[in-house]
Amino acid sequence: MIGKVTKFSADEVKHTGDATCLLYLNGYLYSGGADGKIKVWNDKLELVKDINAHDSYIYAICANSKGVIYSSSCDGTIKYFENPLANSCEPIILMKTDHDEIISLVCVDDVLYSGDDKGIVIKWVDNKITFKYNIVEEVRSMAVEKNLLYTARDLDCVITDLLEGKTGRYVTKATIEGRAPVTLFGPKENEISMYLVFTTRSGKGISLVRNKQPFDSVWNKEDAHEMIINTVCASGSDLYTAGYDGKVKKWIEVENSPRNVGEVTIGRFINAICMGADSKVYVADTTGVISEVCFSSKAG
């Protein structure tokens, strides 16, 4: 399989410093950066607009089902943008803290979840706090599905059952050796994905776990990359990984034994990847550039 960079953003419009996170929504790509800006790109990777979102490094961006964009930063804020493509797009502060860094954001339909460096996960409904959960460990990566919360940092992936009711109670379902990033994978059964993917404790391998008790391991593939993996994303039955070695890799046959069928060398540390339309993969790197990567069975 042939993999190549098919487009990249121009130097004059790239992020100043790292491009840190990505979101593809309704035909547009949104990137967050260390410069505190959210940049909006069209399908040609031409800059549509700059949004002055934060005073410093943006950790995460996500969107709800209505197209509202949320962002979080090391400036201790969560902000949102009700119409990010409008000519005038002023951020609205959802939350501001003096000492906390909100590292992770996930939207499930219209419910927002935020996770910070102190291990606090907050559930937001209609932009109001409904529950707070103290997971204890920094929430470096997070996924949510129905009542299940998946969080990871450096040593373990923790699966938490968020119990119904008004008390914000929760029960830890499993703690599995591994580290961020974490993502859900595979077909769904009763609205729950069949598998969970995260990296091994070395940071260079990937693990696949069945997403139901006893959350048993399907496989571990050590040394999937030469250096630490920073980001993973899934599309159908395919998995993509990238990291400090500057490579984007495509894996197939993931449910049985993963096979690397293609890789693209960006040549720079990679902070984030996400899927776009037509199996395109977008890449954010430490020079502030956004690239489009495609894998195909033929060159050209």
C-alpha positions in Angstrom: 0.0 0.0 0.0 1.3 3.4 -1.0 1.1 6.3 1.6 2.0 9.8 0.8 1.5 13.4 1.9 -1.0 14.9 -0.6 -1.4 18.4 0.8 0.1 20.6 3.5 -0.6 24.0 4.9 1.5 27.0 3.7 4.2 28.3 5.9 2.8 31.8 6.1 -0.5 30.6 7.7 0.8 27.8 9.9 0.6 27.8 13.7 3.3 29.6 15.6 4.9 26.8 17.5 3.2 23.4 17.8 0.0 22.4 16.1 -1.5 20.4 19.0 -5.0 19.0 18.2 -7.4 18.4 15.3 -11.1 18.1 14.7 -12.8 17.3 11.4 -16.4 18.6 11.2 -18.8 19.1 8.3 -16.2 19.4 5.6 -13.9 21.7 7.6 -10.7 20.9 9.6 -10.1 22.7 12.8 -6.6 22.8 14.4 -5.5 24.1 17.8 -2.0 25.3 18.5 0.5 26.4 21.1 -0.2 30.0 19.8 -3.7 29.8 21.4 -5.4 30.0 18.0 -7.9 27.7 16.4 -7.4 27.7 12.6 -10.2 26.6 10.2 -9.1 24.9 6.9 -11.0 23.8 3.8 -10.5 20.5 1.9 -7.6 22.0 0.0 -5.9 22.9 3.3 -6.3 26.6 2.6 -6.9 28.7 5.7 -10.5 29.8 6.0 -10.1 31.8 9.2 -8.1 32.3 12.4 -9.9 32.3 15.8 -8.1 33.9 18.7 -9.3 31.3 21.2 -6.9 31.3 24.2 -4.0 33.2 25.7 -1.8 30.1 25.4 -1.4 26.4 24.5 -4.6 24.7 23.4 -4.8 21.1 24.6 -8.1 19.9 23.0 -11.0 20.7 20.8 -14.3 18.9 20.2 -17.8 19.6 18.9 -21.3 18.7 19.9 -24.1 17.5 17.5 -25.1 21.1 16.9 -21.7 22.1 15.6 -20.7 24.1 18.7 -16.9 23.9 19.1 -15.3 23.6 22.5 -11.6 24.2 23.3 -9.5 23.9 26.4 -6.1 25.3 27.3 -3.3 25.5 29.8 -4.7 29.0 30.6 -7.2 27.1 32.8 -10.2 27.8 30.6 -12.8 26.0 28.6 -14.4 28.1 25.9 -17.0 27.5 23.2 -18.0 28.9 19.9 -21.6 28.7 18.8 -21.0 29.5 15.2 -17.2 29.1 14.5 -17.6 29.8 10.8 -19.3 33.2 11.3 -17.4 36.4 10.4 -17.6 37.5 14.0 -16.8 34.6 16.3 -16.2 35.6 19.9 -15.4 32.9 22.4 -17.7 32.3 25.4 -16.0 31.2 28.6 -17.6 28.1 30.0 -15.1 27.6 32.8 -12.1 29.4 34.2 -9.7 28.1 36.9 -6.6 29.6 38.4 -4.5 26.5 38.8 -5.9 23.7 36.7 -5.1 22.7 33.2 -8.0 21.2 31.2 -6.2 18.6 29.1 -9.0 16.5 27.6 -12.4 17.2 26.1 -14.9 14.8 24.7 -18.4 15.4 23.3 -21.0 12.6 23.2 -23.9 14.0 21.3 -24.7 17.2 23.3 -23.0 16.2 26.5 -19.5 17.5 27.2 -16.8 15.8 29.4 -13.7 17.6 30.5 -10.7 16.2 32.2 -7.9 18.1 34.0 -4.4 17.6 35.3 -5.7 17.0 38.9 -7.8 14.0 37.8 -11.2 15.8 37.9 -13.7 14.8 35.1 -16.7 17.1 34.8 -19.9 16.2 33.0 -21.6 19.2 31.3 -25.2 19.2 30.1 -26.5 22.4 28.4 -23.2 24.0 29.4 -23.9 23.5 33.1 -22.0 21.2 35.4 -24.1 18.2 36.4 -21.4 15.9 38.0 -17.8 15.9 39.0 -15.8 12.7 39.3 -12.3 12.6 40.9 -10.4 10.0 39.0 -7.3 10.9 41.0 -4.8 10.7 38.1 -4.2 13.3 35.4 -6.6 12.8 32.5 -4.2 12.9 29.6 -6.5 11.0 27.3 -10.2 10.2 27.6 -13.1 8.5 25.8 -16.7 8.1 26.9 -19.5 5.8 25.7 -22.9 5.6 27.4 -22.1 5.4 31.2 -18.5 4.2 30.7 -15.5 6.5 31.1 -12.0 5.6 29.8 -9.0 7.5 31.0 -5.3 7.1 30.7 -2.0 8.7 31.7 1.4 6.9 31.8 0.9 3.6 33.6 -2.7 2.4 33.3 -5.9 2.7 31.3 -8.8 3.0 33.8 -12.4 2.0 32.9 -15.0 3.7 35.1 -18.7 3.1 35.4 -20.5 6.4 36.0 -23.5 5.4 38.1 -26.9 6.9 37.5 -28.4 9.2 40.1 -27.8 12.6 41.6 -24.7 11.9 43.7 -22.0 11.6 41.0 -20.9 8.2 42.2 -18.8 5.9 40.1 -17.2 2.5 40.3 -13.8 1.5 38.8 -14.5 -1.5 36.5 -11.0 -2.2 35.4 -7.4 -1.0 35.6 -5.2 -2.2 32.7 -1.5 -1.7 32.1 -1.1 0.9 29.4 -0.9 4.6 28.7 -2.4 7.5 26.7 -3.7 7.9 24.1 -6.8 5.8 24.3 -9.6 5.4 21.7 -12.6 3.1 21.1 -12.6 0.8 18.2 -14.6 -1.6 16.1 -18.4 -2.3 15.6 -20.9 -1.5 18.3 -23.0 -3.9 20.3 -25.8 -2.4 22.4 -24.2 1.0 21.7 -20.9 0.0 23.1 -17.8 -0.4 20.9 -16.3 -3.9 20.9 -12.7 -2.9 21.6 -10.5 -0.4 23.3 -7.1 0.7 21.9 -4.3 2.3 23.9 -0.6 2.3 24.0 1.6 0.0 26.0 3.6 1.3 29.0 6.7 1.8 26.9 4.7 4.2 24.7 5.9 2.5 21.6 3.5 -0.3 21.4 -0.3 -0.7 21.0 -2.8 -2.9 22.8 -6.3 -4.1 21.9 -8.7 -5.0 24.7 -12.2 -6.4 24.6 -14.6 -3.7 25.8 -16.5 -5.8 28.2 -15.8 -7.5 31.5 -13.3 -8.9 32.2 -11.7 -6.6 29.6 -9.3 -9.2 28.5 -6.4 -8.5 26.2 -6.7 -9.5 22.5 -3.1 -8.7 21.6 -0.2 -6.4 22.5 2.2 -5.3 19.8 5.3 -3.8 21.2 7.6 -1.6 19.2 4.8 -0.7 16.7 6.8 2.6 16.4 10.4 3.5 17.0 9.5 6.2 19.5 6.6 7.2 21.7 3.1 7.2 20.1 1.2 10.4 20.7 -2.0 9.9 18.8 -4.3 7.2 17.5 -7.5 7.3 15.4 -9.8 4.7 13.8 -11.8 4.5 10.7 -14.0 1.5 10.3 -11.8 -1.6 10.7 -8.6 0.4 10.2 -6.4 2.0 12.8 -3.9 4.8 12.4 -1.0 5.7 14.8 1.6 8.4 14.9 4.1 10.0 17.2 7.6 11.2 17.9 9.2 9.2 15.1 7.4 11.4 12.6 5.6 8.5 11.0 1.9 7.8 10.4 1.1 4.1 10.2 -2.0 2.3 8.9 -3.0 -1.0 10.5 -5.5 -3.5 9.2 -6.8 -6.9 10.5 -6.8 -5.2 13.9 -9.4 -7.4 15.4 -7.2 -10.5 14.9 -3.5 -9.6 14.5 -2.6 -6.1 13.4 -0.7 -5.7 10.1 1.1 -2.5 9.1 0.2 -2.0 5.5 1.6 1.5 4.9 3.4 4.3 6.5 4.2 8.0 5.7 7.2 9.8 7.1 6.4 13.4 8.0 9.9 14.1 9.2 8.7 16.0 12.3 7.3 15.1 15.7 3.5 14.4 15.3 1.1 15.7 18.0 -2.3 14.7 16.6 -4.0 12.9 13.8 -7.7 12.7 12.8 -9.8 11.2 10.1 -11.3 13.4 7.3 -13.5 12.5 4.4 -12.6 9.8 1.9 -10.2 8.0 4.2 -7.9 11.1 4.4 -5.8 11.4 7.5 -4.9 14.9 8.8 -1.7 15.4 10.8 -0.6 18.2 13.2 3.1 18.5 13.9 5.5 20.4 16.1 6.4 23.0 13.4 2.8 24.1 13.3 2.1 22.6 9.9 -1.1 20.6 9.0 -0.6 17.8 6.5 -3.1 15.6 4.6 -2.0 12.0 4.2 -3.6 9.4 1.9 -3.1 5.6 1.7 -3.9 3.8 -1.5 -3.2 0.5 -3.2 -1.6 2.3 -6.2 0.7 5.2 -6.6 -0.4 8.4 -8.4 
